[in-house]
Amino acid sequence: HQAQYMDIIFNELMPYVSEGHSKFIELYNNSDFYLDLNRLMLSNRDEENNLKNSKIFCTTSTILPPHRFAVISPDTSAIDCVLGINPQSIYFVSTLPSMAATEGTLVLADRSGNTIDEVHYSDSWHHPLLTNLHDISLERIDPMSPTQSAANWSSATHNTAGWQNSQTINFEENESSKHFWIENSNFSPDNDGHQDHLIIHHNLPDVNYIVSIDAYTRSGAHVCHITDNQLVAQQGYTLWDGTNSKNETIPTGLYVLVIQATHHNGSKITQKLICIKI
């Protein structure tokens, strides 16, 4: 299986290090597929939004299993942490694209330049009371929430390279909560009476859930709110007519649906679905 948008995500970043320590990037397989990292590269962007400083960190076929971590660093000091090396994670010693301490843009793309994930990070995402950011990484909180949301990143409490983040929702619980599914992932909103709507079914563990469903292009551009903070029945479905936020019919291609369901007791379900407009 070839990685698609958001199948592999940026999960932890260490751009600000003291002497003798090493920067690193941690990736997370956010899909249910076994994905070959040899098909991917890490890059920055130039002023014209083109990829630059592209680095192929994996020179041979290396499979990252579902819901596992990969750590990329120029040397091994990044993984010399108090937890030791996680035997279920993969580690690469490789040159990284530019990672400025205060802010920067990192892109994970396939060899054709298609974006898998992208983040424009900033040191302002750290906890506001921290005065020394040396050797403190930025950790992703929710693997299903948008990468570019500052609220989805936090300062690490300790080095967790190759392990589940110190500041995170429960990954395993999130992965097992598959409460949403698509009846037919291919749809053609052309008003011919055949697959004109995408049908998103749900079966929630309780009543009183508020649901938001957002559609994104493969490159990560927001398309529309399919539903925005809507109270739904415990079982039911949502229809998408294939239009964007301007009520225009979307172009043919692959789209990613990011779903968040929040209960009044604070429990949350997040899920990602893939659909194709044909």
Residue frames as qw, qx, qy, qz and C-alpha x, y, z in Angstrom:
[[0.000, 0.890, 0.457, 0.000, 0.00, 0.00, 0.00],
 [0.410, 0.356, -0.019, 0.840, 1.33, 3.46, -0.92],
 [0.198, -0.453, -0.494, 0.715, 1.05, 6.15, 1.76],
 [0.058, 0.716, 0.468, 0.516, -1.71, 8.68, 1.17],
 [0.055, -0.598, 0.152, -0.785, -2.37, 12.04, 2.83],
 [0.498, -0.536, 0.351, -0.584, -2.22, 11.75, 6.65],
 [0.940, -0.055, -0.336, -0.032, -1.40, 8.02, 6.60],
 [0.709, -0.141, -0.298, 0.624, 1.95, 8.94, 8.18],
 [0.119, -0.944, -0.161, -0.263, 2.09, 12.09, 10.32],
 [0.274, 0.491, -0.474, 0.678, 4.58, 14.28, 12.13],
 [0.688, -0.541, -0.480, -0.059, 4.31, 13.20, 15.75],
 [0.577, -0.738, -0.030, 0.347, 7.26, 14.78, 17.58],
 [0.519, 0.739, -0.070, 0.424, 9.79, 17.47, 16.67],
 [0.638, -0.620, -0.037, 0.455, 13.06, 18.42, 18.38],
 [0.511, 0.751, 0.081, 0.410, 14.33, 21.60, 16.66],
 [0.097, -0.869, 0.269, -0.404, 16.01, 23.32, 19.65],
 [0.931, -0.203, -0.228, 0.202, 18.93, 21.41, 21.19],
 [0.343, -0.878, 0.321, 0.093, 21.89, 22.18, 23.39],
 [0.303, 0.668, -0.675, -0.080, 25.48, 21.29, 22.52],
 [0.100, -0.266, 0.950, -0.129, 26.05, 17.57, 22.37],
 [0.520, 0.328, 0.704, -0.355, 22.42, 16.74, 21.66],
 [0.119, 0.008, 0.730, 0.673, 20.76, 16.06, 18.34],
 [0.525, 0.201, 0.006, -0.827, 17.64, 17.24, 16.56],
 [0.156, 0.077, 0.972, 0.158, 15.14, 14.62, 15.48],
 [0.559, 0.035, -0.201, -0.804, 11.82, 14.09, 13.75],
 [0.288, 0.044, 0.936, -0.196, 9.42, 11.37, 14.83],
 [0.470, 0.029, -0.488, -0.735, 6.80, 10.00, 12.42],
 [0.456, 0.041, 0.771, -0.442, 3.74, 7.90, 13.26],
 [0.140, -0.108, -0.840, -0.513, 1.89, 5.46, 11.02],
 [0.375, 0.124, 0.387, -0.833, -1.66, 6.75, 11.49],
 [0.679, 0.183, -0.392, -0.593, -3.19, 4.12, 9.20],
 [0.862, -0.158, 0.427, -0.224, -4.07, 0.42, 9.28],
 [0.841, 0.525, -0.125, 0.038, -1.60, -0.33, 6.47],
 [0.748, -0.362, 0.254, 0.494, 2.00, -1.52, 6.35],
 [0.364, 0.931, 0.017, -0.040, 3.80, 1.35, 4.61],
 [0.818, 0.108, 0.041, 0.564, 7.23, 1.44, 2.94],
 [0.243, -0.874, -0.023, 0.421, 9.25, 4.42, 4.19],
 [0.523, -0.147, 0.490, 0.681, 11.63, 4.10, 1.24],
 [0.262, 0.611, 0.581, 0.469, 9.01, 5.86, -0.91],
 [0.194, -0.937, -0.290, 0.015, 9.06, 9.01, 1.24],
 [0.525, 0.272, -0.153, 0.792, 11.23, 12.08, 1.75],
 [0.297, -0.769, -0.362, 0.435, 11.49, 14.99, 4.18],
 [0.396, 0.462, 0.236, 0.758, 11.66, 18.54, 2.84],
 [0.055, -0.499, -0.286, 0.816, 11.28, 22.25, 3.52],
 [0.402, 0.761, 0.482, 0.163, 9.46, 24.79, 1.31],
 [0.384, 0.021, 0.104, 0.917, 10.90, 27.81, -0.47],
 [0.135, 0.336, 0.196, -0.911, 9.29, 31.25, -0.90],
 [0.462, 0.161, -0.451, -0.746, 7.36, 29.99, -3.95],
 [0.795, -0.122, 0.339, -0.488, 5.93, 27.04, -1.99],
 [0.800, 0.365, -0.468, -0.091, 8.11, 24.49, -3.79],
 [0.908, -0.400, 0.026, 0.118, 9.85, 21.65, -1.99],
 [0.360, 0.765, -0.464, 0.263, 13.54, 22.20, -1.19],
 [0.142, -0.543, 0.752, -0.346, 16.28, 20.50, 0.85],
 [0.913, -0.061, -0.119, -0.385, 14.60, 17.14, 0.22],
 [0.102, -0.501, 0.844, -0.164, 16.17, 14.26, 2.14],
 [0.853, -0.028, -0.438, -0.284, 15.50, 10.58, 1.48],
 [0.381, -0.619, 0.574, -0.376, 16.07, 9.19, 4.96],
 [0.787, -0.086, 0.596, -0.135, 15.46, 5.54, 4.07],
 [0.223, 0.578, -0.615, -0.488, 17.55, 4.13, 1.21],
 [0.158, 0.035, -0.970, -0.179, 16.23, 0.56, 1.31],
 [0.558, -0.393, -0.497, -0.536, 12.72, -0.87, 1.56],
 [0.130, 0.018, -0.755, 0.642, 11.68, -0.53, 5.22],
 [0.379, -0.519, -0.636, -0.429, 8.13, -1.30, 6.33],
 [0.126, -0.175, 0.488, -0.846, 6.55, 0.76, 9.11],
 [0.153, -0.372, -0.915, -0.016, 3.73, -1.30, 10.67],
 [0.259, -0.709, -0.384, -0.531, 0.37, 0.31, 11.53],
 [0.513, -0.822, -0.063, -0.239, 0.41, 2.58, 14.60],
 [0.821, -0.280, -0.026, 0.497, 4.18, 2.42, 15.07],
 [0.092, -0.956, 0.098, 0.259, 6.85, 5.13, 15.25],
 [0.791, 0.320, 0.044, 0.520, 9.89, 6.03, 13.15],
 [0.328, -0.879, 0.043, 0.343, 12.59, 8.38, 14.46],
 [0.699, 0.542, 0.052, 0.463, 14.98, 10.19, 12.11],
 [0.373, -0.901, 0.112, 0.192, 18.07, 11.96, 13.47],
 [0.449, 0.779, -0.431, 0.072, 21.60, 12.89, 12.31],
 [0.278, 0.377, -0.826, 0.313, 23.09, 10.74, 15.10],
 [0.555, -0.292, -0.779, -0.009, 22.09, 8.34, 17.86],
 [0.123, 0.007, -0.540, 0.833, 22.03, 10.88, 20.71],
 [0.464, -0.171, -0.138, -0.858, 18.37, 11.63, 19.98],
 [0.809, -0.208, -0.441, -0.328, 17.35, 8.13, 21.01],
 [0.478, 0.062, -0.695, 0.533, 19.53, 7.90, 24.09],
 [0.410, -0.514, 0.009, -0.754, 16.61, 8.63, 26.39],
 [0.338, -0.323, 0.716, -0.518, 15.63, 7.40, 29.83],
 [0.856, 0.116, 0.216, -0.456, 13.09, 5.02, 28.30],
 [0.496, -0.230, 0.776, 0.314, 15.70, 3.26, 26.23],
 [0.225, 0.214, -0.627, -0.714, 15.10, 2.13, 22.66],
 [0.733, 0.183, 0.368, -0.542, 11.60, 0.94, 21.83],
 [0.358, -0.157, 0.857, 0.336, 12.08, -2.36, 19.93],
 [0.428, 0.584, 0.690, -0.003, 8.79, -1.78, 18.07],
 [0.210, 0.920, 0.011, -0.330, 10.00, 1.51, 16.60],
 [0.792, 0.374, 0.161, 0.455, 12.35, 2.16, 13.66],
 [0.295, -0.843, 0.098, 0.438, 15.36, 4.47, 13.91],
 [0.709, 0.575, 0.134, 0.387, 17.28, 6.15, 11.08],
 [0.412, -0.608, 0.124, 0.667, 20.55, 8.05, 11.23],
 [0.466, 0.550, 0.489, 0.490, 20.11, 10.50, 8.37],
 [0.164, -0.013, 0.016, 0.986, 20.58, 14.12, 7.38],
 [0.118, 0.682, 0.655, -0.302, 17.50, 16.22, 8.13],
 [0.229, 0.716, 0.295, 0.590, 16.10, 19.16, 6.20],
 [0.125, 0.368, -0.298, 0.872, 16.58, 22.54, 7.85],
 [0.494, -0.637, -0.591, -0.004, 15.05, 22.76, 11.36],
 [0.098, 0.533, -0.236, 0.807, 15.40, 26.26, 12.79],
 [0.204, -0.130, -0.782, 0.575, 14.95, 26.55, 16.53],
 [0.218, 0.223, 0.336, -0.889, 12.18, 29.16, 16.53],
 [0.691, 0.444, 0.329, -0.466, 10.02, 28.16, 13.57],
 [0.005, -0.365, 0.771, 0.522, 10.10, 26.33, 10.28],
 [0.808, 0.248, -0.014, -0.535, 8.19, 24.26, 7.76],
 [0.253, -0.276, 0.920, 0.116, 8.62, 20.51, 7.38],
 [0.749, 0.279, -0.160, -0.579, 6.99, 18.44, 4.66],
 [0.491, -0.132, 0.859, 0.056, 6.68, 14.67, 4.44],
 [0.622, 0.518, -0.156, -0.566, 6.08, 13.79, 0.79],
 [0.901, 0.104, 0.405, 0.114, 6.29, 10.83, -1.55],
 [0.542, -0.193, 0.452, 0.682, 8.90, 10.64, -4.32],
 [0.265, 0.571, 0.559, 0.540, 6.44, 12.37, -6.71],
 [0.090, 0.184, -0.141, 0.969, 6.14, 15.38, -4.39],
 [0.496, -0.545, -0.476, -0.480, 2.63, 14.59, -3.11],
 [0.172, -0.490, 0.506, -0.689, 2.21, 15.83, 0.46],
 [0.554, -0.253, -0.791, 0.060, 1.64, 13.16, 3.11],
 [0.416, -0.793, -0.382, 0.227, 1.81, 15.58, 6.04],
 [0.371, 0.523, -0.055, 0.766, 3.08, 19.13, 6.59],
 [0.464, -0.757, -0.376, 0.266, 3.70, 21.32, 9.61],
 [0.253, 0.668, -0.146, 0.684, 4.77, 24.92, 10.08],
 [0.655, -0.495, -0.481, 0.309, 5.98, 24.71, 13.70],
 [0.035, 0.776, -0.143, 0.613, 6.76, 27.54, 16.09],
 [0.368, 0.049, -0.708, 0.601, 8.39, 27.80, 19.50],
 [0.370, -0.206, 0.179, -0.888, 5.23, 29.65, 20.58],
 [0.774, -0.161, -0.484, -0.376, 3.55, 26.22, 20.65],
 [0.478, 0.038, -0.740, 0.471, 5.51, 25.37, 23.81],
 [0.421, -0.697, -0.549, 0.189, 4.10, 25.84, 27.29],
 [0.119, 0.882, 0.037, 0.454, 4.10, 29.61, 27.99],
 [0.548, -0.814, 0.179, -0.077, 5.81, 29.24, 31.36],
 [0.894, -0.055, 0.147, 0.419, 8.86, 27.43, 29.99],
 [0.018, -0.946, 0.194, 0.260, 11.85, 29.79, 29.82],
 [0.131, -0.549, 0.765, 0.309, 14.48, 27.33, 28.52],
 [0.857, 0.321, 0.053, -0.399, 13.37, 25.34, 25.49],
 [0.223, 0.567, -0.786, -0.105, 16.68, 23.52, 24.93],
 [0.150, 0.123, -0.981, 0.024, 16.18, 19.76, 24.48],
 [0.417, 0.306, 0.652, -0.555, 12.40, 19.98, 24.91],
 [0.091, 0.129, 0.792, 0.589, 10.52, 18.52, 21.98],
 [0.516, 0.111, 0.026, -0.849, 7.12, 19.46, 20.61],
 [0.174, 0.080, 0.981, -0.011, 4.69, 16.57, 20.84],
 [0.407, -0.192, -0.505, -0.737, 1.50, 15.99, 18.91],
 [0.417, -0.102, 0.608, -0.668, -1.50, 15.51, 21.19],
 [0.728, 0.312, 0.486, -0.368, -4.09, 13.91, 18.89],
 [0.364, -0.143, 0.740, 0.547, -3.10, 11.90, 15.79],
 [0.269, 0.564, 0.742, 0.245, -6.48, 12.60, 14.18],
 [0.016, 0.909, 0.234, -0.344, -6.65, 16.36, 14.75],
 [0.556, 0.813, -0.023, 0.173, -5.13, 18.75, 12.19],
 [0.778, -0.005, -0.127, 0.615, -1.34, 18.88, 12.11],
 [0.284, 0.454, 0.006, 0.845, -1.24, 22.66, 11.74],
 [0.463, -0.781, -0.250, -0.337, -3.38, 23.40, 14.81],
 [0.146, 0.558, -0.562, 0.593, -1.21, 24.94, 17.54],
 [0.661, -0.380, 0.318, -0.563, -3.64, 23.51, 20.10],
 [0.986, 0.062, -0.105, -0.112, -2.66, 20.02, 18.91],
 [0.678, 0.363, -0.433, 0.470, 0.97, 20.40, 20.06],
 [0.580, -0.803, 0.025, -0.133, 2.50, 20.58, 23.51],
 [0.086, 0.718, -0.657, 0.214, 5.88, 20.60, 25.26],
 [0.810, -0.027, -0.584, 0.036, 7.18, 17.14, 26.15],
 [0.617, -0.746, 0.161, -0.191, 7.73, 16.35, 29.81],
 [0.557, -0.500, 0.620, 0.232, 10.66, 14.04, 28.93],
 [0.215, 0.451, -0.699, -0.512, 12.33, 12.43, 25.93],
 [0.744, 0.147, 0.570, -0.317, 9.93, 9.94, 24.34],
 [0.371, 0.545, -0.564, -0.497, 11.59, 9.40, 20.94],
 [0.356, 0.141, -0.900, -0.206, 10.20, 6.13, 19.57],
 [0.087, -0.307, -0.877, 0.359, 7.58, 5.85, 22.31],
 [0.089, -0.773, -0.576, -0.250, 4.06, 7.20, 22.82],
 [0.142, 0.578, -0.116, 0.795, 4.18, 10.91, 23.62],
 [0.227, -0.169, -0.681, 0.675, 4.11, 12.16, 27.18],
 [0.288, 0.365, 0.262, -0.846, 1.35, 14.65, 26.27],
 [0.254, 0.048, -0.752, -0.606, -1.25, 12.78, 24.25],
 [0.799, -0.075, 0.090, -0.590, -4.67, 11.25, 24.10],
 [0.669, -0.194, 0.717, -0.023, -4.76, 7.46, 24.36],
 [0.264, 0.421, -0.641, -0.585, -3.59, 6.34, 20.91],
 [0.028, -0.031, -0.993, -0.107, -4.75, 2.75, 21.26],
 [0.245, 0.510, 0.681, -0.465, -8.21, 3.75, 22.44],
 [0.317, 0.618, -0.112, -0.711, -8.46, 6.22, 19.56],
 [0.183, 0.322, -0.801, -0.471, -7.46, 3.57, 17.02],
 [0.022, 0.168, 0.985, -0.030, -9.94, 0.99, 18.22],
 [0.270, 0.533, 0.518, -0.612, -12.92, 3.36, 18.25],
 [0.038, 0.010, 0.662, 0.748, -14.08, 2.87, 14.68],
 [0.252, 0.487, 0.675, -0.494, -17.57, 4.32, 15.03],
 [0.430, 0.693, -0.023, -0.578, -17.83, 5.93, 11.59],
 [0.490, -0.047, 0.755, 0.434, -17.69, 4.31, 8.15],
 [0.342, 0.427, -0.278, -0.790, -18.51, 5.14, 4.54],
 [0.813, 0.259, 0.438, -0.283, -21.04, 3.04, 2.64],
 [0.791, 0.435, 0.250, 0.350, -19.23, 3.50, -0.70],
 [0.441, -0.578, 0.088, 0.681, -15.99, 5.47, -0.77],
 [0.214, 0.052, 0.523, 0.823, -16.43, 6.36, -4.47],
 [0.228, 0.704, 0.582, -0.337, -19.15, 8.91, -5.22],
 [0.273, 0.178, 0.461, 0.825, -20.11, 11.07, -8.20],
 [0.097, 0.611, 0.492, -0.612, -22.25, 14.11, -7.34],
 [0.035, -0.073, 0.521, 0.850, -23.59, 14.73, -10.85],
 [0.504, 0.234, 0.310, -0.771, -27.33, 14.43, -10.09],
 [0.471, 0.172, -0.713, -0.490, -27.77, 11.30, -12.20],
 [0.826, -0.297, -0.003, -0.478, -29.39, 9.47, -9.30],
 [0.949, 0.003, -0.260, 0.176, -26.42, 7.13, -8.81],
 [0.711, -0.255, -0.216, 0.619, -23.96, 7.69, -5.92],
 [0.139, 0.800, 0.133, 0.568, -24.75, 11.41, -5.89],
 [0.403, -0.807, 0.229, -0.367, -24.00, 11.64, -2.15],
 [0.399, 0.285, -0.789, 0.369, -21.31, 10.29, 0.10],
 [0.724, -0.538, -0.235, -0.362, -23.03, 8.44, 2.96],
 [0.222, 0.419, -0.693, 0.543, -21.15, 8.58, 6.28],
 [0.727, -0.451, -0.468, -0.222, -22.70, 6.15, 8.78],
 [0.018, 0.488, -0.627, 0.607, -22.17, 6.24, 12.53],
 [0.768, -0.416, -0.472, -0.117, -22.84, 3.99, 15.49],
 [0.045, 0.632, -0.447, 0.632, -21.82, 5.77, 18.68],
 [0.383, -0.055, -0.854, 0.347, -21.40, 4.24, 22.16],
 [0.072, -0.502, -0.629, 0.589, -23.98, 6.60, 23.72],
 [0.165, 0.847, 0.444, 0.243, -26.44, 9.40, 23.00],
 [0.207, -0.962, -0.046, 0.171, -25.64, 13.13, 23.26],
 [0.644, -0.167, 0.322, 0.674, -22.62, 13.27, 20.96],
 [0.261, 0.884, -0.026, -0.388, -21.76, 16.46, 19.07],
 [0.785, 0.100, 0.453, 0.410, -20.15, 15.66, 15.71],
 [0.201, 0.836, -0.233, -0.455, -17.96, 17.69, 13.35],
 [0.808, 0.169, 0.461, 0.325, -16.86, 16.32, 9.97],
 [0.093, 0.839, -0.248, -0.476, -14.33, 18.29, 7.91],
 [0.870, 0.394, 0.229, 0.187, -13.19, 17.48, 4.38],
 [0.233, -0.764, 0.406, 0.444, -9.60, 18.09, 3.21],
 [0.719, 0.608, -0.306, -0.137, -7.83, 17.63, -0.10],
 [0.945, -0.005, -0.155, 0.289, -4.96, 15.17, -0.35],
 [0.476, 0.447, -0.232, 0.721, -2.54, 18.10, -0.03],
 [0.356, -0.322, -0.601, 0.639, -4.19, 19.20, 3.23],
 [0.119, -0.155, -0.092, -0.976, -6.30, 22.17, 2.06],
 [0.261, 0.308, 0.732, -0.549, -9.59, 22.55, 3.93],
 [0.019, -0.269, -0.733, -0.624, -12.57, 21.96, 1.62],
 [0.449, -0.463, -0.219, -0.732, -15.61, 22.41, 3.85],
 [0.311, -0.109, 0.754, -0.568, -17.41, 21.59, 7.08],
 [0.327, -0.199, -0.835, -0.395, -19.66, 18.69, 6.14],
 [0.520, -0.713, -0.433, -0.184, -21.19, 19.05, 9.57],
 [0.248, 0.451, -0.392, 0.763, -20.13, 21.46, 12.30],
 [0.072, -0.064, 0.685, -0.722, -20.86, 20.70, 15.98],
 [0.611, -0.149, -0.364, -0.687, -24.12, 18.92, 15.21],
 [0.515, -0.181, 0.703, -0.455, -26.02, 16.90, 17.81],
 [0.517, 0.183, -0.710, -0.442, -26.63, 13.45, 16.31],
 [0.900, -0.240, 0.021, -0.363, -28.59, 10.34, 17.23],
 [0.623, -0.478, 0.616, 0.062, -26.67, 7.36, 18.57],
 [0.538, 0.089, 0.737, 0.399, -27.08, 5.65, 15.20],
 [0.419, 0.814, 0.243, -0.321, -27.57, 7.37, 11.86],
 [0.674, 0.210, 0.359, 0.611, -25.81, 8.84, 8.86],
 [0.001, -0.767, 0.031, 0.641, -24.62, 12.11, 7.33],
 [0.696, 0.556, 0.378, 0.252, -24.74, 13.00, 3.62],
 [0.218, -0.599, 0.254, 0.727, -22.18, 15.03, 1.69],
 [0.641, 0.694, 0.292, -0.152, -23.19, 16.35, -1.72],
 [0.750, 0.127, 0.264, 0.593, -19.60, 16.89, -2.86],
 [0.196, 0.875, 0.107, 0.429, -19.59, 20.69, -2.65],
 [0.516, 0.080, -0.384, 0.762, -17.02, 22.91, -0.97],
 [0.181, -0.507, -0.484, 0.690, -17.51, 25.84, 1.42],
 [0.140, 0.314, -0.189, -0.920, -18.44, 28.05, -1.57],
 [0.698, 0.355, 0.470, -0.408, -21.14, 25.57, -2.66],
 [0.471, 0.612, -0.509, -0.380, -19.03, 24.61, -5.70],
 [0.997, 0.030, -0.008, -0.072, -18.72, 21.01, -6.85],
 [0.488, -0.667, 0.515, 0.227, -15.33, 19.64, -5.84],
 [0.453, 0.580, -0.603, -0.308, -12.86, 18.40, -8.50],
 [0.960, 0.023, -0.269, -0.068, -12.28, 14.71, -9.11],
 [0.338, 0.539, -0.643, 0.426, -9.79, 13.21, -6.68],
 [0.605, -0.259, -0.695, 0.289, -9.07, 11.80, -3.23],
 [0.256, -0.678, 0.096, -0.683, -10.41, 13.53, -0.10],
 [0.393, -0.026, -0.783, 0.482, -9.79, 13.00, 3.60],
 [0.480, -0.671, -0.269, -0.496, -12.59, 13.29, 6.15],
 [0.266, 0.158, -0.684, 0.661, -11.54, 14.15, 9.71],
 [0.547, -0.556, -0.474, -0.409, -14.28, 13.34, 12.20],
 [0.127, 0.164, -0.657, 0.725, -14.54, 14.45, 15.82],
 [0.555, -0.536, -0.510, -0.380, -17.37, 13.36, 18.11],
 [0.123, 0.265, -0.582, 0.759, -17.50, 14.84, 21.62],
 [0.457, -0.539, -0.705, -0.057, -19.76, 13.69, 24.45],
 [0.251, -0.836, -0.007, -0.487, -20.98, 16.07, 27.16],
 [0.816, -0.568, 0.035, 0.104, -19.00, 14.05, 29.72],
 [0.139, -0.841, 0.456, 0.256, -15.80, 15.02, 27.90],
 [0.693, -0.075, 0.668, 0.261, -15.07, 11.75, 26.10],
 [0.345, 0.711, -0.269, -0.551, -13.98, 12.16, 22.49],
 [0.801, 0.178, 0.536, 0.197, -13.86, 10.00, 19.37],
 [0.187, 0.744, -0.353, -0.536, -11.66, 10.95, 16.44],
 [0.757, 0.160, 0.611, 0.167, -11.46, 9.15, 13.12],
 [0.108, 0.556, -0.448, -0.692, -10.15, 9.62, 9.58],
 [0.722, 0.366, 0.586, -0.042, -11.90, 8.32, 6.45],
 [0.143, -0.320, 0.561, 0.750, -10.86, 8.40, 2.80],
 [0.593, 0.580, 0.516, -0.216, -13.23, 8.98, -0.12],
 [0.313, -0.113, 0.559, 0.760, -12.83, 9.53, -3.85],
 [0.460, 0.640, 0.211, -0.578, -14.91, 11.87, -6.01],
 [0.472, 0.023, 0.742, 0.476, -15.18, 10.25, -9.45]]
